[in-house]
Amino acid sequence: MISNDEIRAAVKVLKSHFWASGSGSGNVKKFEEFFNTYIGSQKSLAVNSGTAALHLALSLCNIKNKEVILPSLSFVSTAHAVMYNGGKPIFADIDPVTLNIDPNSIEEKISKNTKVILPVHFGGLSCELNLIQKLCKNNDLSLVEDAAHATGSLYKGKKIGTHGSIVCFSFHPVKNLAMPAGGALSLNGKNSKKFEKSIRSLRWCGISNRKGVEYDVSTLGWNYYMNEVSASIGLVQLKKLDNLISIKKNIAKRYLDELYVEKMPFDKNCSYHMFWIRVKNRKLFMNKMTQHGIETGIHYNPIHKMSFYNSKQQLPNTESLFNELVSIPIHANLSDSSVSKIIKYANKFS
Ligand SMILES: Cc1ncc(COP(=O)(O)O)c(C=O)c1O
């Protein structure tokens, strides 16, 4: 949901002629500070997408020829980030009630070659972080969280982004906090200073030791820094975020009370980036909803089924569920009457 505030903020940056971060208008730095305060993590660093955040996060974990355990039911960037770093994605199954990665399945997949567990907080509903952290501790593994859906979500009373040592966010236009493009890494724990130093260099082509116009390049980095226009929009969005999430929670509560189909659980800690339901004949359901002007989506076709991954791993819950999953609208612009219409037709055609 954008208003004139975002437009004014973006135009101000455009007119300033300072569009790149570090070039003068200061929005990226300010966004990092405000986002970090909002989350309550030790440090937050901005990048230009959630994909970049995941790529950088895993680049800190030395996963070359090592295994990373992740869910298959996610956007493909979660697995691509493993591949970019020369790691091997090992897909674990999901819990059929939450669609989050199942800690029991993670445990079954841990081998002597495993290096990282990479859970996704699906739809904004937190994973069982305590259990996953215990698995990491007992097996000497790193935890990198894909919190692309979970900006503003909570786990045990604290924001997602404060529990793990590296947490990756996306500010893609459809996300809870929207920018034209953007992402962030939140860092916690004993390695956060070391990670911060590496990310600062890696997100800008490996540049280090800048003194005025002089600098060195000490490693191979990428062009992943956030631009000032995105950050200026993000700063406005951040102010509205809790209000937008509370509107979405009210919609989710109505879906819980009024939809008859099997659906995403209600949890007051969830930010409801999306809302999924299960229907037997997905294609027919989606066609009927479209005929009544209601947009639906598929999140996701499992990554292990994609021809690039084509993994033979056995994931019974993922495989039996994915054909039935449909996302229905949940955003802060939906009026009560639109929500009523969605509920009416979802109940009729499911
Ligand atoms: C679970 C998940 N991980 C990672 C990403 C990648 O984020 P971005 O689109 O900002 O690169 C997305 C975005 O759609 C996502 O949904």
The ligand as an ORCA input file, in Angstrom:
! r2SCAN-3c Opt
* xyz 0 1
  C      10.975    -17.415      0.466
  C      11.687    -16.434     -0.406
  N      13.029    -16.403     -0.380
  C      13.725    -15.525     -1.124
  C      13.105    -14.637     -1.957
  C      13.918    -13.721     -2.813
  O      13.690    -12.376     -2.540
  P      13.894    -11.265     -3.697
  O      12.762    -11.394     -4.654
  O      13.861     -9.968     -2.942
  O      15.194    -11.531     -4.317
  C      11.717    -14.622     -2.017
  C      11.027    -13.652     -2.894
  O      10.098    -13.807     -3.555
  C      10.976    -15.551     -1.231
  O       9.646    -15.586     -1.278
*
